């Protein structure tokens, strides 16, 4: 699954985004209270619709579902427009639990409290190189 494009027309205080095309790597950045977290909030609600509120208990900033769409592409190159065509669960073997690890960095603070414990949970290995 690849997120190719999105449009958020109305979602709480978030201004209309216009049609946004995405590439293979995307970084959302900007000042605090600029809408980064609210954009991710809208993405999750468009991916899972009403199930998002049950699965992501901290999505309480805006009560309604966002107006807009996410344009996804599958590995065969077919385009899926959510929520018009359904939810992400209708097309991919994914559920809300797989979206629980999303990092949002605020105040340009890249420090992680108890960083040593956090990094010990991540296994980092060097890629194997063919000789």
The first five atom37 places (N, CA, C, CB, O) and aatype in JSON, in Angstrom:
{
  "aatype": [20, 20, 20, 20, 20, 20, 20, 20, 20, 20, 20, 20, 20, 20, 20, 20, 20, 20, 20, 20, 20, 20, 20, 20, 20, 20, 20, 20, 20, 20, 20, 20, 20, 20, 20, 20, 20, 20, 20, 20, 20, 20, 20, 20, 20, 20, 20, 20, 20, 20, 20, 20, 20, 20, 20, 20, 20, 20, 20, 20, 20, 20, 20, 20, 20, 20, 20, 20, 20, 20, 20, 20, 20, 20, 20, 20, 20, 20, 20, 20, 20, 20, 20, 20, 20, 20, 20, 20, 20, 20, 20, 20, 20, 20, 20, 20, 20, 20, 20, 20, 20, 20, 20, 20, 20, 20, 20, 20, 20, 20, 20, 20, 20, 20, 20, 20, 20, 20, 20, 20, 20, 20, 20, 20, 20, 20, 20, 20, 20, 20, 20],
  "atom_mask": [
    [1, 1, 1, 1, 1],
    [1, 1, 1, 1, 1],
    [1, 1, 1, 1, 1],
    [1, 1, 1, 1, 1],
    [1, 1, 1, 1, 1],
    [1, 1, 1, 1, 1],
    [1, 1, 1, 1, 1],
    [1, 1, 1, 1, 1],
    [1, 1, 1, 1, 1],
    [1, 1, 1, 1, 1],
    [1, 1, 1, 1, 1],
    [1, 1, 1, 1, 1],
    [1, 1, 1, 1, 1],
    [1, 1, 1, 1, 1],
    [1, 1, 1, 1, 1],
    [1, 1, 1, 1, 1],
    [1, 1, 1, 1, 1],
    [1, 1, 1, 1, 1],
    [1, 1, 1, 1, 1],
    [1, 1, 1, 1, 1],
    [1, 1, 1, 1, 1],
    [1, 1, 1, 1, 1],
    [1, 1, 1, 1, 1],
    [1, 1, 1, 1, 1],
    [1, 1, 1, 1, 1],
    [1, 1, 1, 1, 1],
    [1, 1, 1, 1, 1],
    [1, 1, 1, 1, 1],
    [1, 1, 1, 1, 1],
    [1, 1, 1, 1, 1],
    [1, 1, 1, 1, 1],
    [1, 1, 1, 1, 1],
    [1, 1, 1, 1, 1],
    [1, 1, 1, 1, 1],
    [1, 1, 1, 1, 1],
    [1, 1, 1, 1, 1],
    [1, 1, 1, 1, 1],
    [1, 1, 1, 1, 1],
    [1, 1, 1, 1, 1],
    [1, 1, 1, 1, 1],
    [1, 1, 1, 1, 1],
    [1, 1, 1, 1, 1],
    [1, 1, 1, 1, 1],
    [1, 1, 1, 1, 1],
    [1, 1, 1, 1, 1],
    [1, 1, 1, 1, 1],
    [1, 1, 1, 1, 1],
    [1, 1, 1, 1, 1],
    [1, 1, 1, 1, 1],
    [1, 1, 1, 1, 1],
    [1, 1, 1, 1, 1],
    [1, 1, 1, 1, 1],
    [1, 1, 1, 1, 1],
    [1, 1, 1, 1, 1],
    [1, 1, 1, 1, 1],
    [1, 1, 1, 1, 1],
    [1, 1, 1, 1, 1],
    [1, 1, 1, 1, 1],
    [1, 1, 1, 1, 1],
    [1, 1, 1, 1, 1],
    [1, 1, 1, 1, 1],
    [1, 1, 1, 1, 1],
    [1, 1, 1, 1, 1],
    [1, 1, 1, 1, 1],
    [1, 1, 1, 1, 1],
    [1, 1, 1, 1, 1],
    [1, 1, 1, 1, 1],
    [1, 1, 1, 1, 1],
    [1, 1, 1, 1, 1],
    [1, 1, 1, 1, 1],
    [1, 1, 1, 1, 1],
    [1, 1, 1, 1, 1],
    [1, 1, 1, 1, 1],
    [1, 1, 1, 1, 1],
    [1, 1, 1, 1, 1],
    [1, 1, 1, 1, 1],
    [1, 1, 1, 1, 1],
    [1, 1, 1, 1, 1],
    [1, 1, 1, 1, 1],
    [1, 1, 1, 1, 1],
    [1, 1, 1, 1, 1],
    [1, 1, 1, 1, 1],
    [1, 1, 1, 1, 1],
    [1, 1, 1, 1, 1],
    [1, 1, 1, 1, 1],
    [1, 1, 1, 1, 1],
    [1, 1, 1, 1, 1],
    [1, 1, 1, 1, 1],
    [1, 1, 1, 1, 1],
    [1, 1, 1, 1, 1],
    [1, 1, 1, 1, 1],
    [1, 1, 1, 1, 1],
    [1, 1, 1, 1, 1],
    [1, 1, 1, 1, 1],
    [1, 1, 1, 1, 1],
    [1, 1, 1, 1, 1],
    [1, 1, 1, 1, 1],
    [1, 1, 1, 1, 1],
    [1, 1, 1, 1, 1],
    [1, 1, 1, 1, 1],
    [1, 1, 1, 1, 1],
    [1, 1, 1, 1, 1],
    [1, 1, 1, 1, 1],
    [1, 1, 1, 1, 1],
    [1, 1, 1, 1, 1],
    [1, 1, 1, 1, 1],
    [1, 1, 1, 1, 1],
    [1, 1, 1, 1, 1],
    [1, 1, 1, 1, 1],
    [1, 1, 1, 1, 1],
    [1, 1, 1, 1, 1],
    [1, 1, 1, 1, 1],
    [1, 1, 1, 1, 1],
    [1, 1, 1, 1, 1],
    [1, 1, 1, 1, 1],
    [1, 1, 1, 1, 1],
    [1, 1, 1, 1, 1],
    [1, 1, 1, 1, 1],
    [1, 1, 1, 1, 1],
    [1, 1, 1, 1, 1],
    [1, 1, 1, 1, 1],
    [1, 1, 1, 1, 1],
    [1, 1, 1, 1, 1],
    [1, 1, 1, 1, 1],
    [1, 1, 1, 1, 1],
    [1, 1, 1, 1, 1],
    [1, 1, 1, 1, 1],
    [1, 1, 1, 1, 1],
    [1, 1, 1, 1, 1],
    [1, 1, 1, 1, 1],
    [1, 1, 1, 1, 1]
  ],
  "atom_positions": [
    [[0.85, -1.17, 0.0], [0.0, 0.0, 0.0], [0.89, 1.23, 0.0], [-0.96, 0.0, 1.22], [1.89, 1.3, 0.72]],
    [[0.54, 2.19, -0.8], [1.3, 3.42, -0.93], [0.32, 4.59, -0.95], [2.2, 3.4, -2.21], [-0.61, 4.59, -1.76]],
    [[0.51, 5.57, -0.09], [-0.32, 6.77, -0.09], [0.21, 7.72, -1.14], [-0.35, 7.45, 1.33], [1.32, 8.25, -1.01]],
    [[-0.56, 7.93, -2.2], [-0.12, 8.74, -3.33], [-0.55, 10.2, -3.24], [-0.65, 8.15, -4.61], [0.16, 11.09, -3.69]],
    [[-1.73, 10.43, -2.65], [-2.3, 11.77, -2.69], [-3.34, 11.89, -1.59], [-2.92, 12.07, -4.09], [-3.95, 10.9, -1.18]],
    [[-3.55, 13.12, -1.12], [-4.64, 13.36, -0.19], [-5.22, 14.74, -0.39], [-4.18, 13.19, 1.26], [-4.6, 15.63, -0.97]],
    [[-6.43, 14.89, 0.1], [-7.12, 16.17, 0.1], [-7.95, 16.23, 1.38], [-8.03, 16.35, -1.18], [-8.73, 15.32, 1.66]],
    [[-7.77, 17.29, 2.16], [-8.59, 17.51, 3.34], [-9.32, 18.82, 3.12], [-7.72, 17.53, 4.66], [-8.7, 19.89, 3.12]],
    [[-10.63, 18.74, 2.93], [-11.42, 19.92, 2.62], [-11.91, 20.65, 3.84], [-12.58, 19.53, 1.79], [-11.94, 21.88, 3.87]],
    [[-12.3, 19.91, 4.86], [-12.79, 20.53, 6.08], [-12.61, 19.53, 7.21], [-14.29, 20.99, 5.95], [-13.08, 18.39, 7.12]],
    [[-11.93, 19.96, 8.25], [-11.75, 19.12, 9.43], [-11.38, 19.99, 10.61], [-10.68, 18.03, 9.19], [-10.21, 20.36, 10.77]],
    [[-12.35, 20.32, 11.42], [-12.12, 21.19, 12.57], [-11.45, 22.48, 12.15], [-11.27, 20.48, 13.62], [-11.87, 23.08, 11.16]],
    [[-10.42, 22.92, 12.86], [-9.75, 24.17, 12.53], [-8.72, 24.04, 11.4], [-9.07, 24.71, 13.75], [-8.11, 25.03, 11.0]],
    [[-8.54, 22.82, 10.88], [-7.54, 22.6, 9.84], [-7.97, 23.3, 8.54], [-7.34, 21.08, 9.59], [-9.08, 23.08, 8.07]],
    [[-7.11, 24.13, 7.98], [-7.47, 24.79, 6.72], [-7.5, 23.78, 5.57], [-6.48, 25.94, 6.4], [-6.87, 22.73, 5.65]],
    [[-8.23, 24.11, 4.52], [-8.27, 23.22, 3.35], [-6.85, 23.01, 2.83], [-9.19, 23.81, 2.24], [-6.09, 23.97, 2.66]],
    [[-6.52, 21.75, 2.57], [-5.14, 21.43, 2.17], [-4.91, 21.61, 0.68], [-4.82, 20.01, 2.56], [-3.77, 21.78, 0.25]],
    [[-5.97, 21.57, -0.11], [-5.78, 21.46, -1.55], [-5.32, 20.04, -1.85], [-4.75, 22.52, -2.07], [-5.02, 19.28, -0.93]],
    [[-5.25, 19.68, -3.08], [-4.8, 18.34, -3.47], [-3.29, 18.25, -3.26], [-5.17, 18.02, -4.95], [-2.53, 19.05, -3.82]],
    [[-2.84, 17.29, -2.47], [-1.42, 17.13, -2.14], [-0.91, 15.81, -2.69], [-1.2, 17.21, -0.62], [-1.35, 14.75, -2.24]],
    [[0.0, 15.85, -3.63], [0.63, 14.64, -4.15], [1.83, 14.3, -3.27], [1.07, 14.81, -5.64], [2.55, 15.2, -2.83]],
    [[2.02, 13.02, -3.02], [3.1, 12.58, -2.14], [4.11, 11.75, -2.91], [2.54, 11.78, -0.97], [3.81, 11.18, -3.95]],
    [[5.33, 11.7, -2.37], [6.38, 10.89, -2.97], [6.66, 9.7, -2.05], [7.67, 11.73, -3.22], [5.88, 9.42, -1.15]],
    [[7.76, 9.02, -2.27], [8.05, 7.83, -1.49], [8.47, 8.16, -0.06], [9.13, 7.01, -2.17], [8.39, 7.3, 0.82]],
    [[8.93, 9.38, 0.21], [9.28, 9.8, 1.56], [8.69, 11.17, 1.79], [10.83, 9.82, 1.77], [8.91, 12.09, 1.0]],
    [[7.93, 11.32, 2.87], [7.28, 12.59, 3.15], [7.46, 12.97, 4.6], [5.79, 12.52, 2.8], [7.28, 12.15, 5.5]],
    [[7.81, 14.2, 4.82], [8.0, 14.72, 6.16], [7.04, 15.89, 6.33], [9.49, 15.15, 6.41], [7.08, 16.85, 5.56]],
    [[6.2, 15.81, 7.33], [5.3, 16.9, 7.64], [5.96, 17.72, 8.74], [3.87, 16.38, 8.08], [6.23, 17.2, 9.82]],
    [[6.22, 18.99, 8.48], [6.89, 19.83, 9.46], [6.25, 21.2, 9.47], [8.4, 19.93, 9.17], [5.56, 21.6, 8.53]],
    [[6.49, 21.92, 10.55], [5.98, 23.27, 10.67], [5.9, 23.64, 12.13], [4.61, 23.4, 10.01], [6.17, 22.82, 13.0]],
    [[5.52, 24.88, 12.4], [5.43, 25.35, 13.79], [4.37, 24.57, 14.57], [5.11, 26.86, 13.83], [3.49, 23.93, 13.98]],
    [[4.47, 24.64, 15.89], [3.45, 24.03, 16.74], [2.08, 24.62, 16.41], [3.79, 24.23, 18.23], [1.97, 25.79, 16.03]],
    [[1.08, 23.81, 16.57], [-0.31, 24.2, 16.31], [-0.54, 24.6, 14.85], [-0.72, 25.34, 17.22], [-1.4, 25.43, 14.56]],
    [[0.24, 24.01, 13.94], [0.12, 24.31, 12.52], [-0.73, 23.28, 11.78], [1.5, 24.39, 11.88], [-1.06, 23.48, 10.61]],
    [[-1.09, 22.16, 12.46], [-1.99, 21.17, 11.86], [-1.36, 19.83, 11.52], [-2.56, 21.74, 10.64], [-2.01, 19.01, 10.87]],
    [[-0.12, 19.59, 11.92], [0.54, 18.31, 11.59], [-0.19, 17.12, 12.23], [2.01, 18.33, 12.06], [-0.54, 16.16, 11.55]],
    [[-0.4, 17.19, 13.53], [-1.07, 16.1, 14.24], [-2.52, 15.98, 13.8], [-1.0, 16.31, 15.76], [-3.04, 14.86, 13.68]],
    [[-3.18, 17.09, 13.57], [-4.57, 17.06, 13.12], [-4.68, 16.44, 11.72], [-5.16, 18.49, 13.11], [-5.67, 15.78, 11.41]],
    [[-3.66, 16.64, 10.88], [-3.64, 16.0, 9.56], [-3.54, 14.48, 9.72], [-2.45, 16.53, 8.71], [-4.26, 13.74, 9.05]],
    [[-2.66, 14.01, 10.6], [-2.56, 12.57, 10.86], [-3.85, 12.03, 11.44], [-1.39, 12.27, 11.81], [-4.28, 10.92, 11.1]],
    [[-4.47, 12.79, 12.31], [-5.76, 12.44, 12.88], [-6.79, 12.24, 11.75], [-6.24, 13.56, 13.88], [-7.53, 11.26, 11.75]],
    [[-6.83, 13.17, 10.81], [-7.75, 13.06, 9.67], [-7.42, 11.83, 8.82], [-7.68, 14.34, 8.8], [-8.33, 11.13, 8.37]],
    [[-6.13, 11.56, 8.59], [-5.73, 10.37, 7.83], [-6.3, 9.11, 8.48], [-4.19, 10.27, 7.74], [-6.89, 8.27, 7.8]],
    [[-6.1, 8.97, 9.79], [-6.57, 7.77, 10.49], [-8.08, 7.63, 10.39], [-6.14, 7.81, 11.96], [-8.59, 6.52, 10.21]],
    [[-8.79, 8.73, 10.51], [-10.25, 8.67, 10.4], [-10.69, 8.34, 8.98], [-10.87, 10.0, 10.84], [-11.71, 7.67, 8.8]],
    [[-9.95, 8.78, 7.96], [-10.3, 8.43, 6.58], [-9.95, 6.96, 6.3], [-9.58, 9.36, 5.58], [-10.62, 6.31, 5.51]],
    [[-8.89, 6.46, 6.93], [-8.51, 5.06, 6.73], [-9.5, 4.09, 7.38], [-7.12, 4.81, 7.3], [-9.82, 3.05, 6.81]],
    [[-9.99, 4.44, 8.58], [-10.8, 3.51, 9.36], [-12.22, 4.0, 9.66], [-10.12, 3.23, 10.64], [-13.0, 3.26, 10.25]],
    [[-12.57, 5.19, 9.26], [-13.86, 5.81, 9.52], [-14.25, 5.72, 10.98], [-14.93, 5.16, 8.67], [-13.44, 6.08, 11.84]],
    [[-15.44, 5.24, 11.3], [-15.94, 5.26, 12.69], [-15.13, 4.37, 13.62], [-17.38, 4.84, 12.72], [-15.12, 4.62, 14.83]],
    [[-14.47, 3.34, 13.11], [-13.64, 2.48, 13.95], [-12.44, 3.23, 14.52], [-13.16, 1.26, 13.16], [-11.87, 2.81, 15.53]],
    [[-12.06, 4.33, 13.9], [-10.89, 5.09, 14.35], [-11.07, 5.59, 15.77], [-10.62, 6.28, 13.41], [-10.13, 5.54, 16.56]],
    [[-12.26, 6.06, 16.12], [-12.49, 6.57, 17.47], [-12.36, 5.48, 18.52], [-13.87, 7.2, 17.56], [-11.92, 5.75, 19.64]],
    [[-12.74, 4.25, 18.18], [-12.6, 3.14, 19.14], [-11.15, 2.68, 19.25], [-13.5, 1.95, 18.73], [-10.68, 2.34, 20.33]],
    [[-10.44, 2.68, 18.13], [-9.08, 2.15, 18.1], [-8.03, 3.16, 18.56], [-8.74, 1.69, 16.72], [-7.01, 2.78, 19.14]],
    [[-8.28, 4.43, 18.31], [-7.33, 5.49, 18.67], [-8.03, 6.4, 19.66], [-6.85, 6.29, 17.4], [-8.66, 7.39, 19.28]],
    [[-7.92, 6.06, 20.93], [-8.71, 6.74, 21.97], [-8.35, 8.2, 22.16], [-8.55, 6.02, 23.26], [-9.11, 8.94, 22.79]],
    [[-7.22, 8.63, 21.64], [-6.83, 10.03, 21.82], [-7.25, 10.92, 20.65], [-5.34, 10.13, 22.01], [-6.86, 12.09, 20.6]],
    [[-8.03, 10.39, 19.73], [-8.53, 11.2, 18.62], [-9.81, 11.91, 19.07], [-8.8, 10.32, 17.35], [-10.9, 11.59, 18.59]],
    [[-9.67, 12.84, 19.95], [-10.84, 13.52, 20.51], [-10.86, 15.0, 20.17], [-10.87, 13.34, 22.01], [-11.71, 15.74, 20.68]],
    [[-9.94, 15.45, 19.34], [-9.85, 16.89, 19.06], [-10.99, 17.38, 18.19], [-8.53, 17.21, 18.39], [-11.47, 18.5, 18.37]],
    [[-11.43, 16.54, 17.24], [-12.51, 16.91, 16.33], [-13.5, 15.76, 16.31], [-11.97, 17.23, 14.89], [-13.11, 14.61, 16.08]],
    [[-14.77, 16.04, 16.54], [-15.77, 14.98, 16.63], [-16.18, 14.4, 15.28], [-16.99, 15.51, 17.33], [-16.4, 13.2, 15.17]],
    [[-16.29, 15.24, 14.27], [-16.8, 14.76, 12.98], [-15.71, 14.06, 12.16], [-17.39, 15.93, 12.19], [-14.52, 14.16, 12.45]],
    [[-16.16, 13.35, 11.13], [-15.23, 12.75, 10.17], [-14.77, 13.83, 9.2], [-15.9, 11.55, 9.4], [-15.53, 14.74, 8.89]],
    [[-13.53, 13.76, 8.73], [-13.03, 14.79, 7.81], [-13.67, 14.69, 6.43], [-11.51, 14.69, 7.68], [-14.05, 13.61, 5.99]],
    [[-13.78, 15.83, 5.77], [-14.16, 15.83, 4.37], [-12.88, 15.75, 3.56], [-15.0, 17.11, 3.99], [-11.91, 16.45, 3.85]],
    [[-12.87, 14.9, 2.56], [-11.69, 14.76, 1.74], [-11.46, 13.31, 1.37], [-10.47, 15.31, 2.46], [-12.37, 12.48, 1.46]],
    [[-10.25, 12.99, 0.96], [-9.94, 11.63, 0.54], [-8.45, 11.33, 0.69], [-10.38, 11.4, -0.9], [-7.62, 12.23, 0.79]],
    [[-8.15, 10.05, 0.7], [-6.79, 9.53, 0.59], [-6.76, 8.67, -0.66], [-6.36, 8.71, 1.87], [-7.64, 7.83, -0.84]],
    [[-5.79, 8.86, -1.51], [-5.65, 8.04, -2.71], [-4.5, 7.06, -2.46], [-5.39, 8.91, -3.99], [-3.34, 7.46, -2.34]],
    [[-4.84, 5.78, -2.4], [-3.86, 4.73, -2.15], [-3.62, 3.96, -3.43], [-4.33, 3.78, -1.02], [-4.45, 3.94, -4.33]],
    [[-2.48, 3.32, -3.49], [-2.14, 2.45, -4.62], [-1.71, 1.11, -4.03], [-1.02, 3.08, -5.53], [-0.94, 1.08, -3.07]],
    [[-2.19, 0.01, -4.61], [-1.75, -1.3, -4.13], [-0.56, -1.78, -4.95], [-2.91, -2.33, -4.2], [-0.11, -1.08, -5.86]],
    [[-0.05, -2.97, -4.64], [1.17, -3.44, -5.32], [0.95, -3.73, -6.8], [1.7, -4.69, -4.64], [1.92, -3.79, -7.56]],
    [[-0.3, -3.91, -7.22], [-0.59, -4.08, -8.64], [-0.81, -2.75, -9.36], [-1.82, -4.96, -8.82], [-1.03, -2.72, -10.57]],
    [[-0.75, -1.65, -8.61], [-0.91, -0.32, -9.2], [-2.34, 0.16, -9.27], [-0.34, -0.33, -10.57], [-2.61, 1.22, -9.84]],
    [[-3.28, -0.59, -8.68], [-4.69, -0.15, -8.66], [-4.85, 0.98, -7.67], [-5.64, -1.33, -8.3], [-4.21, 0.98, -6.62]],
    [[-5.69, 1.95, -8.0], [-5.94, 3.08, -7.11], [-7.2, 2.84, -6.3], [-6.07, 4.37, -7.92], [-8.22, 2.36, -6.81]],
    [[-7.12, 3.19, -5.03], [-8.23, 3.06, -4.1], [-8.41, 4.41, -3.43], [-7.98, 1.92, -3.04], [-7.45, 4.98, -2.91]],
    [[-9.63, 4.92, -3.45], [-9.91, 6.24, -2.88], [-10.74, 6.04, -1.61], [-10.67, 7.16, -3.92], [-11.88, 5.58, -1.65]],
    [[-10.13, 6.4, -0.49], [-10.8, 6.26, 0.8], [-11.25, 7.62, 1.3], [-9.88, 5.58, 1.82], [-10.54, 8.6, 1.08]],
    [[-12.37, 7.72, 1.96], [-13.3, 6.68, 2.36], [-14.36, 6.34, 1.32], [-13.95, 7.07, 3.61], [-15.25, 5.54, 1.61]],
    [[-14.31, 6.92, 0.14], [-15.33, 6.68, -0.88], [-15.48, 5.2, -1.19], [-14.98, 7.45, -2.16], [-16.6, 4.69, -1.27]],
    [[-14.36, 4.48, -1.37], [-14.39, 3.07, -1.74], [-14.51, 2.13, -0.55], [-13.16, 2.73, -2.51], [-14.68, 0.92, -0.74]],
    [[-14.44, 2.64, 0.68], [-14.51, 1.81, 1.87], [-13.44, 2.21, 2.86], [-14.38, 0.32, 1.51], [-13.06, 3.38, 2.95]],
    [[-12.95, 1.22, 3.62], [-11.88, 1.47, 4.58], [-10.65, 0.69, 4.17], [-12.32, 1.09, 6.02], [-10.72, -0.18, 3.3]],
    [[-9.53, 0.98, 4.79], [-8.28, 0.29, 4.47], [-8.42, -1.21, 4.75], [-7.11, 0.88, 5.28], [-7.79, -2.02, 4.08]],
    [[-9.22, -1.57, 5.74], [-9.43, -2.98, 6.07], [-10.15, -3.74, 4.97], [-10.22, -3.11, 7.36], [-9.99, -4.96, 4.86]],
    [[-10.93, -3.04, 4.15], [-11.64, -3.69, 3.05], [-10.7, -4.14, 1.93], [-12.69, -2.75, 2.48], [-11.05, -5.03, 1.16]],
    [[-9.53, -3.53, 1.82], [-8.64, -3.79, 0.7], [-7.31, -4.44, 1.07], [-8.37, -2.52, -0.01], [-6.69, -5.12, 0.26]],
    [[-6.88, -4.22, 2.3], [-5.57, -4.71, 2.72], [-5.71, -5.5, 4.0], [-4.57, -3.54, 2.9], [-6.65, -5.28, 4.77]],
    [[-4.82, -6.39, 4.23], [-4.82, -7.19, 5.45], [-4.2, -6.37, 6.59], [-4.06, -8.54, 5.25], [-3.18, -6.76, 7.16]],
    [[-4.82, -5.26, 6.89], [-4.35, -4.34, 7.93], [-5.5, -4.0, 8.85], [-3.74, -3.06, 7.31], [-6.65, -3.95, 8.42]],
    [[-5.18, -3.76, 10.1], [-6.19, -3.25, 11.02], [-5.6, -2.06, 11.77], [-6.67, -4.35, 12.0], [-4.43, -1.72, 11.59]],
    [[-6.41, -1.44, 12.59], [-5.98, -0.22, 13.28], [-4.76, -0.45, 14.16], [-7.11, 0.32, 14.12], [-3.97, 0.47, 14.36]],
    [[-4.61, -1.64, 14.68], [-3.47, -1.91, 15.57], [-2.13, -1.65, 14.87], [-3.53, -3.37, 16.08], [-1.17, -1.22, 15.51]],
    [[-2.07, -1.92, 13.58], [-0.82, -1.71, 12.83], [-0.48, -0.24, 12.63], [-0.91, -2.39, 11.5], [0.6, 0.09, 12.14]],
    [[-1.39, 0.63, 12.98], [-1.16, 2.07, 12.84], [-0.95, 2.75, 14.19], [-2.33, 2.72, 12.12], [-0.99, 3.97, 14.28]],
    [[-0.72, 1.98, 15.24], [-0.56, 2.54, 16.58], [0.8, 3.16, 16.82], [-0.79, 1.48, 17.59], [0.95, 3.91, 17.79]],
    [[1.79, 2.89, 15.99], [3.13, 3.44, 16.22], [3.39, 4.54, 15.19], [4.22, 2.33, 16.14], [3.99, 4.3, 14.14]],
    [[2.93, 5.72, 15.51], [3.17, 6.9, 14.68], [3.83, 7.92, 15.59], [1.83, 7.46, 14.04], [3.31, 8.24, 16.65]],
    [[4.97, 8.42, 15.18], [5.71, 9.39, 15.99], [5.38, 10.8, 15.53], [7.22, 9.14, 15.91], [5.38, 11.11, 14.34]],
    [[5.1, 11.65, 16.5], [4.92, 13.07, 16.24], [5.9, 13.79, 17.15], [3.42, 13.55, 16.49], [5.86, 13.63, 18.37]],
    [[6.79, 14.56, 16.57], [7.8, 15.29, 17.33], [7.34, 16.73, 17.45], [9.22, 15.19, 16.66], [7.09, 17.4, 16.44]],
    [[7.23, 17.2, 18.66], [6.77, 18.57, 18.92], [7.93, 19.42, 19.41], [5.62, 18.59, 19.95], [8.88, 18.9, 19.99]],
    [[7.85, 20.7, 19.18], [8.83, 21.67, 19.68], [10.26, 21.38, 19.2], [8.81, 21.69, 21.18], [11.21, 21.77, 19.87]],
    [[10.41, 20.71, 18.08], [11.73, 20.35, 17.54], [12.57, 19.6, 18.57], [12.47, 21.61, 17.08], [13.8, 19.67, 18.53]],
    [[11.93, 18.9, 19.47], [12.62, 18.17, 20.51], [12.8, 16.73, 20.06], [11.85, 18.24, 21.85], [11.86, 15.94, 20.09]],
    [[14.01, 16.39, 19.66], [14.29, 15.04, 19.18], [14.77, 14.12, 20.29], [15.31, 15.09, 18.07], [15.19, 12.99, 20.02]],
    [[14.73, 14.58, 21.53], [15.14, 13.75, 22.65], [13.99, 12.83, 23.05], [15.58, 14.62, 23.84], [12.83, 13.24, 23.05]],
    [[14.32, 11.61, 23.39], [13.34, 10.65, 23.85], [13.67, 10.36, 25.31], [13.34, 9.33, 22.98], [14.78, 9.95, 25.63]],
    [[12.7, 10.57, 26.2], [12.99, 10.28, 27.6], [13.29, 8.79, 27.73], [11.79, 10.68, 28.51], [12.68, 7.96, 27.07]],
    [[14.23, 8.48, 28.58], [14.69, 7.11, 28.79], [15.13, 6.49, 27.46], [13.57, 6.25, 29.42], [14.8, 5.35, 27.14]],
    [[15.9, 7.26, 26.7], [16.33, 6.87, 25.36], [17.04, 5.52, 25.34], [17.24, 7.93, 24.78], [16.85, 4.73, 24.42]],
    [[17.87, 5.26, 26.36], [18.59, 3.99, 26.4], [17.65, 2.8, 26.43], [19.49, 3.94, 27.61], [17.9, 1.8, 25.76]],
    [[16.58, 2.9, 27.2], [15.59, 1.81, 27.25], [14.86, 1.68, 25.93], [14.59, 2.04, 28.39], [14.59, 0.57, 25.46]],
    [[14.54, 2.82, 25.33], [13.83, 2.8, 24.05], [14.67, 2.14, 22.97], [13.46, 4.21, 23.62], [14.19, 1.28, 22.24]],
    [[15.94, 2.55, 22.87], [16.8, 2.01, 21.82], [17.14, 0.55, 22.04], [18.06, 2.82, 21.74], [17.44, -0.16, 21.08]],
    [[17.1, 0.08, 23.28], [17.39, -1.33, 23.52], [16.28, -2.22, 22.98], [17.58, -1.58, 25.01], [16.51, -3.42, 22.77]],
    [[15.1, -1.67, 22.76], [13.99, -2.45, 22.2], [14.11, -2.62, 20.69], [12.66, -1.78, 22.54], [13.46, -3.48, 20.11]],
    [[14.93, -1.8, 20.07], [15.08, -1.83, 18.62], [16.33, -2.61, 18.27], [15.14, -0.38, 18.04], [17.42, -2.28, 18.73]],
    [[16.19, -3.63, 17.46], [17.35, -4.41, 17.02], [17.85, -3.82, 15.71], [16.98, -5.93, 16.85], [17.14, -3.81, 14.71]],
    [[19.07, -3.34, 15.72], [19.66, -2.74, 14.53], [20.78, -3.65, 14.06], [20.18, -1.29, 14.8], [21.7, -3.95, 14.82]],
    [[20.7, -4.08, 12.83], [21.77, -4.92, 12.28], [22.23, -4.34, 10.96], [21.3, -6.4, 12.1], [21.47, -3.66, 10.27]],
    [[23.46, -4.61, 10.62], [23.98, -4.13, 9.35], [23.43, -4.98, 8.22], [25.52, -4.14, 9.33], [23.28, -6.19, 8.38]],
    [[23.12, -4.38, 7.1], [22.62, -5.18, 5.97], [23.7, -6.12, 5.47], [22.15, -4.26, 4.82], [24.89, -5.82, 5.51]],
    [[23.27, -7.26, 5.0], [24.24, -8.21, 4.44], [24.62, -7.72, 3.05], [23.67, -9.67, 4.38], [23.79, -7.21, 2.3]],
    [[25.91, -7.89, 2.74], [26.41, -7.45, 1.44], [26.87, -8.64, 0.63], [27.55, -6.44, 1.62], [27.61, -9.48, 1.14]],
    [[26.45, -8.73, -0.61], [26.95, -9.83, -1.44], [28.41, -9.58, -1.81], [26.08, -10.0, -2.72], [28.78, -8.45, -2.12]],
    [[29.23, -10.62, -1.79], [30.65, -10.49, -2.14], [30.95, -11.18, -3.44], [31.54, -11.06, -1.03], [32.09, -11.18, -3.89]]
  ]
}
